[in-house]
């Protein structure tokens, strides 16, 4: 794994600077400033910087984009879209596939602009659409062929980024590109995007009148399956070209032309459960790209007129053709300028393109343009709408006592944690890959990385985006009704990625924390099925990572060994990742028990048996001789220290009984021995924050009477694993989990056992943090979620005060809503409707949260350097 650069390194060798409201990437040694113009770079134009927001301006969308390996990076891209947007738009520096994202900040060339639905670096793309600006030379070559054809070759079509021109914000992107290979001119590209519409503006500056602007729309591309670049397939596509396409809503506003169509690329199709594969194979991603002329304030600018168009199919130019289908399919259009009475070489041609996207039809994609970015509107208006959506969220939190770097890390964490799962609802409808039909609903989502996000990202969304939770759960329940199971890792449909049925935890946590607005009885039915019904061929299918041609994985091993009386583990000689499965299933049983208890299910028949299994099965892996968890075979024999783990090892997973930490402490011989084992885990370098199984571990000290060590370790991780550079995340973001750890830790607590409804106290980072919590969703007569509104009486403000926290990491006392807290745990119900948390901070280790014996043993320990 790549180690993040320190702040000091950034100051001397960075290639990124901040202007008003965004990131400007240049070259050379520069400094960081927010809210001021820079002599070395371009700042966000004022028309794209409204409404004003210091929180928005602190977002650094390049955090987590760098790294020299797929796992040495956060896997994030500097895309434009609103929170939870369906299609994100990004400059394309690479062809993306499993293990590679479309954009990496180190690249000097851009090869197009892509509407992407790749939710994480280790997941596949689904029906992208690419838009590529360029120039072609008009006329006829020596062989009688037309010269005016844009290249479809990925490398050939790339243009060089002009240094210092790249502006990056969540709502607006800008870059100037140069045709440095053929010298045909430059293009200024501006981009914004609503949830379903990409909105681009190209300002073409040809170097000669013989070069005309071109736009290539890549419909169906070569697609890499798996993470092997040589494993290339050729998805099917279809394209239609319609000149002078009108806007049915705005009437007189007419596009120069429309290019529409679809492709069926879905890189994760090979790991679709077999029982739904036939339906999922019907997947198509539709688009409608509408081209309009745009005016410019530059005197030399001219309106664009359509010169010619055509289709490129597998390298063959079909000039003037209006429709075609097949693989390796693109459409193109050439434009010329008119309206300024000059043919000067430096005249500009300004063109806007709106690309609606849909899973339902090209007509639906067309309608999204009318609804979200109509031809009568401007790019400035589109970008403002998207910026407003982000500002509404980001401005809900104010922090005092943070450095500029900490502000950037914190607000970028918010940006990351509000992207997934992403919308797939389209005007009250969604296409389901589980049954191949279009359904009606109020909300629908995909991009559920649940093995990662159940730990803290979901808890953060419950607290900070409660209006979304009923719809997200209802969407999961629709997957259950249409496909038979709750999702594990849904990317359009289920993919069987990772282990455990942690949707059980998501639902249980929401119910335990008091959320309504979804069908609770149906939710219970789905969770109960996870806990009691095994997958097909449970004894004979291994379910190794990304295994093809198998059905739903769910709780593999449930009937083979795990659910058998007197046993209680997943057998390593039957199933892959057996030890991790065992511990995950035990927690999921606990979550199901919590849900059953809250819903009033039978204690004797349901709650107690689930709880008993949760408490028993985890410790069937405990090897008394080694003092570690260890996988077991079906006959009960030990499988070896390194067998059966998922993104972790025996060190991380021997601390992974989050629902029974007292039982874990007892196995270690009590608090003192448990703390020593934690010390060994950290001091010997076993804690791997790049992967999620380690995220809760620093908080376990607090539950063993050594809260001061949690305070030290949390600060250390925040310092070493997060910063405001492209390598500022030590591991993959995984749909917001890495960032959610930082957000909660900065607040001073973390959801170690999410379905418990409790948080374990750590060490807050800032002097003061104020969160204006959104209104809770209200339950309507139909059982769907609305919002309560947000008048003065409805405001829920959570204030966290920790004066001196930036330099003092130890806690002397804690009160919540005026009541003293002596045990380092905060309940969700204490803060769900706002409240006041007050930490008294200290330079010294204090008695609060610490056992006397442990304090005596550590009395000579030097304080941790901040």
N, C-alpha and C positions, 0 to 999 in steps of 0.2 A: 504494500500500500504506500502511496505517496504521502509524505508528511507535509502538512500545510506549512506554508511560509510564515515566518513571524512577522509581526507588524514592522519591525525594524528593517527586515529584508525588503518589504514592500516599499518603504520610503525611498530606497536607493535604486531599485531596479524595476519599478512598475512600468506598465504601459497602459494604464487606465487613469482617467481623470474624471472628476465630476463637474458638471455645469449645473445650471438651474434646472432642476427637475429630472436629471437623468445622467447616464454614464456616457462619456465621450471617450472613445478608444483612439489613441494616437500612438506615436512612437517616441522613444527616448525617455529621459528622466523627467518626470513631472511630479506635481504635488496634488494633494487631494483638497478640493474646496467644494463647498455646497452653497448654492444660492448666489454665486458670483460668476461673472464672465471671466473667461480665461484667454490670455493672449495666445496660447498654444493650440487652442481647440475651438470647436463649435459647440455652442450651448443649445439647449432645447429652445426652438423659436417660441416667443411669448404666447402665440396663439395656440400652442400645444402644451402650455404649462398652466392651464386653468382647469379646474379650480386650484388655487395655490394650496400646497400641503407639504410641510416639512417632513412628515412621515413618508409620504409617497416619494419625495425627492431623495430620501435616504435609501430607497431600495436599490440594490446593486445586483442586477439580474445576471451578472457574470459569475457571482459566487456559486461555486460548485460546477462550473462548466469545464474547468481545466483538468489536468491530470494526465499522466503518460500511459495509463492503462485503464481499461473499463472500470475496474474496481478502485482505482486511485483517484476517482473523481466523484463528484456528487451526481453526475449524469444529468445535470439540469441544462436547459437551453434558455437563451434570452428571448423568449417568445412574447408576442403581443396577443392578448385575449383578456376578457374579464374573468373574475373569479369563477372557477368551475366550468370554464368555457368548453364547448364541444369540440371545436377545431382550433388549434393554436397555430399561429403563423410565425415563421422564422426564416431568416436568411439561411441558405443551404450551402454549407462548405463541404459536406460529405454525403454520399448515399448512405442512408441509415438502415439499420437492421438490428437484430438482437446483438447487443454489446457495442453498438455505435449509434450516437445521436446525430441529427442532421447538421448540427453547428458545433464548431470548436473555435474558440477565440484566437487560437494561435495561427489559424489559416490566413493566408494573404489573399485568397481568392474566394469569390462567391459565384455559385453556379446556378442560382435561381432562388426563388422564394417559395416556400413549401407550406401548404396546409397539412399539418401533421396531427396524428392521433396516437403517436407512440407514447405511452404513459410513463415509461421508465426505461433506463438504458438496457436492462436485461429482458425487456419485452419487445414484441414485434410491432411493426407499423401496420396500419389498416387503411387502405384506399387513400393514399395521399394524392394531392394534386399539386403540380409544380408550375410556376409562372416564371419565364426566363426572358429578361429584356436583352436587347443586343442591337447590332447593326448588320445590314447586309448591303452588298454592292449590287445595284440594279443593272440589268442589261443581260447580254448573252455572251457566254464564253466561247472559246475557239472551237469547241466541239458542238456548238449549237444548243447547249443546255443553259437553263436559266441560272444565273449566278445568285439571284436573290432568294436564297434558301437558308434559314438559320440551321445551325448544327444541332443535332440531337445528342451528339457525343458529350458525355458529362464533362470530361476534361477540356475539350475544345471550346465548349460554351462558357467556361468560367472567365470572369473578368476580375481584374485586380482592384482591391479596396484602396482608395486614395487615403493615405495616412491622415489621421486627425479628423475624419469626416463621419465616423460611425457614432451615432447617438442611439442609446439604448434606454428605453423605459418600458414598463409593463403595458403602456397604452400607445406608444409611438416609437417607431424605429426609423432611422434615416442613415443612408450611406451613399457615398459617391463612388461609382465604379468606372474604371478606365479600361478600354480595349487596348491593352498595352502590347498585345501580340501583333495586331494588324493595323493599329493606329486609326481606327474608324471613328473614335469619339468617346464621349463620356455619358454616363447616365446617373442622374440623381434619383435614388429610390427612396420613397417614403411609404410607411406601412402602418396600418392599425388593423384591428380585428375585433368584431363583436363575437358572440358565442358561435355563430354559424356562418359569418361572412368575413372574408378577408378583404380589406380595402387598401389598394395600392395606388400610388401616383408615381409615374415615371416622367422625369424631365430629361428628354434626349438632347444631347448637344453633339451633333455629328461634326466631324472634322472637315467634311467636304460635302457639297450638294449631291455627289454621286453615292453617298452612303445614306440609306434610309433606315429609320427605326424599325425594329422587328420585335415581336413578342411571340414566344413559343409557349404553348400550353401542353405540358407533358401529361398525357392521359393514362397510358399504361406503360410502365417502365420495367426493365429487368429487376427482379426482386431476389434478394438473398434470403434463403431459408436457413434457419439456425444461425449460429455465429461463424459459420464457415463461408468466407467470401467466394469460394469456388462453387458453392451450392446454389446455383442461380436458376430461378424459374421465370416464366414469362406469363404474367397475369393477362387476362382478357380485358379488353376495353371497348368502348363504343363512343363515337364522337359525332356531333352535329354542328354545322356552322350556319348561322342565320344572320345575314347582314340586316342592319337597320331594325333592331329588335326594340319594341316599345315597352315602356313600363306600364303595366295595367293599372297601377294605383295612381301614379302621378301624371298619367295621361300624356301631355305634350313632351315630356322628357324621354328622348329616344336614344338608345345605344347605337354606336357605329356598327357594332355587330355583337352577336352572342356566340360563344363557343360553349357547348354543353355536352354532357355525357356521363360516363361512369367507368369505374374499373372494379375488379373483384379481388384486388390484392389484399391478402390477410396473412401476414407472415407467421402468425401463431396457429394457422389452420391445422397444422400437422399434429397438434396436441389437443385438439378438440375431443371431448368425450364421445365415444362411438355412438351412443344412443341419440345424440343430437346432431351428429356430423352431417347428416343429409340435409337438415334444415339450415344449419350454419353455412353450408356450401352455397346457399342462395344469396349470401351477403354481397352487397354492392355499395360502393360509395359514390354518390351522384354529385355533380357540380353544375353550376351555371356561371360562366365568366362573362360579364357584360362590360364592354369597352365604351368609354365616353371621352370626348374631347374635353380638355380642361384648360382654362385660361391661366395666365401667369402675369404677374406684375412686371416682368422683365420686358423692356421695349422690343427686344429681338425675338420674343416668343411668338409662336403661331399655333393656331388650332390644328389638331390632327384630323386628317381625312384618310379614309381607308384606301390603300393603294392596291392591295391584292391579298388573297388568302389561299390556303391550301392545307392538305393533310400529308403528313409524313408517316408511311407505314413500312416498318422494317427497312428503312433507308430509301424507300422509293417516294419521290415527290409527286403528289397528286394535285397539281395546281388547279384551283378553282373548284375542287370537289367539295361537296357539302356534307357528306356523311360517309362513315366507314366504321369497321369494327375489326377486332383482332388484337394480337400482341404487338408490342413495340410501336405504340400508336401515339402520335402527337398531332396537334393542329397549330397553325401559325397564321399570323397576319402581319402585313407590312403597312406602314403608314408614311405619309408625307405631310409637310406643313402647308398651311394656307392661311391667309388673312393678314399678313403683315407686308405684303407686296415686295418681298425681297427673297432672294435665294442665297443670301450670304452664308458662308460656311459656318458661322458661329450662331445661326438662328436656332432657336429651341423649339422642340415639339413636345407638348405636354399632354399626357394621356392618363386617364384613370381607369382602373380595372377593379370591379367588385366581383368577388368569387363566392357565391353562395354554396354551401355544402349540405348534404342530406344523406341519411341512410334509407330514405323512403322513395324518393323520385327526383328527377330533374325539375319537375314542376314545383315540388316542395322547396328545392334549392333556390329556384327563381323567386318563390314567395318570400324566402328569408331575406333576400336583397330588398324587396319592397318594404318589408317590416323593419329591418334593422339598419340598413344603409342605403336608402332610396336614392335613385338617380338625381333627385332634386336636391339632395344634401351634399355636403362637402366632406372631405377627409378631416378637416378640422372638427367638424361636428361629430363624426364617428369617433375620433380620438378622444374628444371631450366626454362623450358618453361612457367610454371604457375607463377613462381616468376617474370619472365621478364614481363609478362602481367600486374601484379600488380605494379611493379616498374615503368613501363611506365606511369601509372596513378599517383601513389603516389609521384613520384619524380618531377612531374609538379608543386608542391607547396613547397615553402620553407618559413619557419617562423623564425622570430627572436624575442627574448624577451619572449619566453614561458618557463615555468618550465617543468621538465621532465614529470610530471603528465599531464600537459596540452598538451604536444606533443602526449602522448599516447592516450588521449581522442580525440584529433583532428584527428590524422591519423587513429585511429580506426573508427571514425565517417565516414571518407572517405571510409574505407573498408566496413562498413555497408551500406552506401548509394549507392554502386555500385554492389549490388547483385541482386536486383529485379527492374523490371520484369526480369524473366530469360528466356534464350533461349529455344525454342522448334523446331528450324530449324535443319534439318539433310541433309547436302549435297544438298541444294536446294529444299528440300521437307519438308512438315510437315503433321502430321495427325490432322484432325480437328474433335473434338467431337461435333461440331455443325451440321455436316452433315454426319459424319462417313467415310469421304473419305480422301485420301492422295492428297495434292495439291502441286503445284510447286510455289516457292517463293524464294526471296533472304534472307528474314529474317522473323522470327515468334517468338512470345513471349507469356508467360503466367505468372501468379503471379502478377496480377495488383491489388494492394490494394488501389484503387483510392480515396476512401473517406479520407484516411490518406495522401496519397502522393501528391495529387493535391495542398496541402498547401505550401510545400517548397521543398520536395524531387524531384519533377518534375522540378521545377525551377532550382535546382542545376544540374540536368542532362542536361537540356538545355544549361546551361553555361559551364559545365565541360565535358559532354559526348555528344556533339551535333551530332557526327557521328552516334549515336544510335537512335536519335529521329525519323528520317523519317521511319526507319524500325519498330519502336515501334508503331507509328501511323498507318502505313500500316497494321500492324498485327491487330490492333483494327478494322480497316476498313474491313479486311477479316472476322473478327468475325461478323461484321454488315452484310456483304453480305451473309454469310453462316448461320447465326442464326437470323438475323432480327434486332438486336440492338447492340449498342456499349456496351462494358463491364462495369460493376460496380465493382465486385470483381471476377475476373477470376482466377480459380484454375483448370486448364485443360479446363473447360468450365465455364460458368457463374454460380454463386452460390446465387445471390440475397442478399449477405451480405451487410449490411450498407444501407444508404439511399442517395438519390440524384443521378443525372446523371452527375457526375463530369468528365467523359471523355470529356464532352463539354468544360470544363475548360482547360483540357490538350491540346486539339486541338487548342482552341482559343489562349492560351498562346503561343504555338509554332508559330502560324501564326502571332500574334501581334509582336513577337520577331524576325520575319523575316526568319523563317526556311522554306525550300522548300523540294522537293524530295519525296512528296507524293501527292496523288490525292486530291487536295483542294476542288474540286466540290463534290466529293463523301463524303469528310469529312463534308462539309456543309449539304449535304442531310441527313447524319446520325445525326448531331446535331439538325437540324430542326425537324426531327422526334421525338427526345427526347423532344423537347420543345412544340410539338403540338399534339402528339398522346398518348393517355392514354393506360394503360395496359388493358387486358381483365378483365371483371367483376369488373370494377373500383369501383362500389358502394357496392360490396358484399364481397370483399376479404380484410382481415385486413392487411396482409403482416407483421405479427409480426416477430421478429428476428428468422431466421432460420426456417421459416414456410415451411412445406413439402407439396408436391403435389399442387403447384401453378405454374403459368407460370411467365414470366419475370415481375419483379416488377417495373422497371424503375420509372416513375414519378406517383406513386400511388396517386390518389386524383386529378389528373390534370383536369378531367372533372366533378368530383363530386362537388367540391367547389372551388378549387384553380383557375381554369381558367374561372370561372363564373363572368361576369361583376357585380360589386357592392359587390362582396365577396372577394375572393383572399387568402384563407388560406386552408390548408389541415385539414379536420375535424377530431377531436380527437375521436369522437364516430363512425367514419368509419374506420380510419386507425391508426395503431400503429405509435409511434414516430412522431406524427403529427406536433408538433411545430418545431422540427429540420428539418423535410421535408420542411415545409413552407420556412424557412430561407435558406435552401440549394437550393431549387428551385429558389428562388429569385436571389441568386448569379449566378446560372447556366443560368438564363435568361440574366443576365448582361453579362456573358461570351459569350453566343450565340450572343448577340447584338454586342459585340466587334468583334467577328469573322465576322459577317455579314457586319459590317462597313468596316473592313479591306479588305474584299473580294469585296466590291463595290455593295452590295445588296441594294435594294430599301430602301431609308430612310423612306419613307412614309408608305410602306406596311410591312416592316420587322424590320428595325433597331429601329425606334421610338416606335412601339408597344411593342417590346421586352424590350426596356429600360424602358418604362413607367410601364410595369408590374413588372420589377425588382425593381423599386423604390417604387412602391405602396404596393406590397403584403407583403414585410417584415414587414412593420409597421401596418399591420392589426392585428398583435399579440400584439401591444403595448397597455398596460393597463395603462391609465393615472392615475388611482387611486392608483396603486401600484408602478408605475415607473419601471415596469419590463415587459419583454415579457411573454406571457402566451398563452397556447394552447386554441383553441376555438372549440366548437362543430358545427355541420352543421347548427344549427339554429342561430349561432352567440354568444351563451352564453359562458361564460368563463368556462374552464374545470378544473382549479385549478393550483396552483403553480408548483406542481411536475409532472404534466401530460405532456406526449408527447416529452420527451427529449431523445437524443441519446448520451451516454457517456458524460453527462454533466448535468447542472441544469439551473435554471432561471438566475443565476449569470453569468455563462459563455455565455449563449446564448443571454442575453440582450446586449452583446457587439459584437454580431455576425452579423452585417450588413456590411461586410468588403468593399462592393462596394459603400457604402454611409455613410461614417463616419460623414461627415458634417450633414446629416439628423439625425443621431443618437445623435450627440452633441446637436443639436437643441431640440430634444425630452427631453434631460436631463436638458435643461435650459441654455445652453451656455457652454463655455469652463471651467469656474471655477467650475460650478456644475458637469460637466462631470468628471473633474479631481478628485473632491471629491468622486464621485461614484466609480471611479477606485481605489482610496485610500481605500475605505471601502471594495471593492472586495479583495484587496490584504491583508490589515491589519487584516481582520477578517478571513483569511485563506480560502477564497473561490476559489482562483486560483489553479487549479488542472493541473499541467504540465504533469501529467501521461497520460492525454488524450488530443487529438488534438484540441478540441474546445477552449482550453485556450492558444494555442501556439502564436497567434497573439496579445493577449490582452496587454502585457507589451508595445508593440509598439504604442498603441493608444494614450498614453500620448503625444507623439511627434506631433500627428496630432491635438492636442488640446492646443498647445502652452506651453507644459510642458516637453520639450525634456529631461531635466535633470532627470526627474522621470523615463522615459524610460531607460536612462543610468543606473540608480540605480537598477531598477527592473531586467533588463536583466543580469547584473553582478550577482545579487543575485540568480537568477534562475540557471545560469551557475555554480555557486559555490555549490548550494544545491542539484541540480538534476543530476549532472554529475560528475563522478570521474573514476579513472582507476582501479576499483575493479570489481569482478563479479556482484556486485549489483550497478554498476556505471551508470545504466539507471533507472530512477525512474518509468518508465512505459514501456510497450511493444514497441519495436522498430518499429513495423508496417512497414516493408519493407523500412526502411531508413528514415522515417519522423522525429523520435526523433533526429537522428544524423544530418539531414539536418538543423534542428533548430540551433543546436550548430555550425555547419559550417558557416552558414550565420551570426549568431550573432557574432562569432569570427571575421568575416570580417567587421562587423560594420553596417550591414543593413539586412532587412528581407522582403520577398514578402507578405505583408499583404493581398493585393488583387491581386492574381497572374495574372489574365487575363488583368490587367491594364497596365502591362509592367513597373511597378514602384516598387521601394523598399523604405521602411521607415527606416530612419537612427536610429541606436541604439548607441552602444559604443564598438568600436573594442577592442579586448583583447590583441593584441601583438604590439610590436614596428614596425614590418614590416612583410608584407605577400606578396609574389610574386607568381603569378599564370601564368604559361605558358599554356594559353588556347589552346585546340586542334583545328585543322583546322575545319572550318565550312564544313558541307556536301555540295557537289556540286550537282546541278541538271543536270542529264543526259538527253539524248533525249528520253529515255524510261520513264522518270519521276521518276526514282529511285535515291537513294542517293549514291554518291561516296564520295571521299574526295578530297580536293583541293591540298593535299600534304602539306609539311611543310618545305619549304626552308626558308632561312633567310627573304625573302620578305613576306612570309606568316605567320611569327610568330606573335602571338597575346599575348602580355604580359600585365597582369593587376597587377599593383603595388599598394598596400595599405600601406601607411606610417602613423604611429600614435605614434611618439616618446613619451615615458613615459607612454604609455597605461597600462602596467602591474601594475602601482601604481596610475595612474591618470584616473579616469573614466569619467570626464566631458569634453565636447567639447567646445573649444573656437572659433574655426573657421573650415571651411571645404571648400576645393576646389576639383573640378573634372576636370581633364585635363586643369588645370590652371584657371578655371573660379570659382568665388566664389559662393557657395551654401548657401543661407540664409534660405530657407524652407527645413525641414529635409526629403527630398525625392530625390532619385537618379533614373534616368531613365535607363532602360536596354540598350537603344541605345547608352548611354554614355560610356558603358563599354563592350558592346558585342564584340568588336574587340580589346579589351585591353584598356589600358589607365592608368591614374595615379590619385589615390584618396589620398589626403593629409588631415589628421586630425591634428589640433593643440589641444593637450590635456591639461587639467588643473586639479589642485587639488581642485579648487573651482567651484561652480555653476556659469556658465557664462550666458551672455545675449543670446548667440546663441540658436535659436530654442525655446526660452522661452518668453512668454508674460510678459509685465511689471507688470500687476496686480498679476499674479501668482508668479513672483519673489518677489514682496513686501510681499505677504502672507507667503512666505517660507524663508524670509531673516534670520530668527533665527534658521532654521533647521540645525542640526548637519550633517556633511557629513557622507555618508555611509562608513562603515569600509570595506576595501578590503579583 
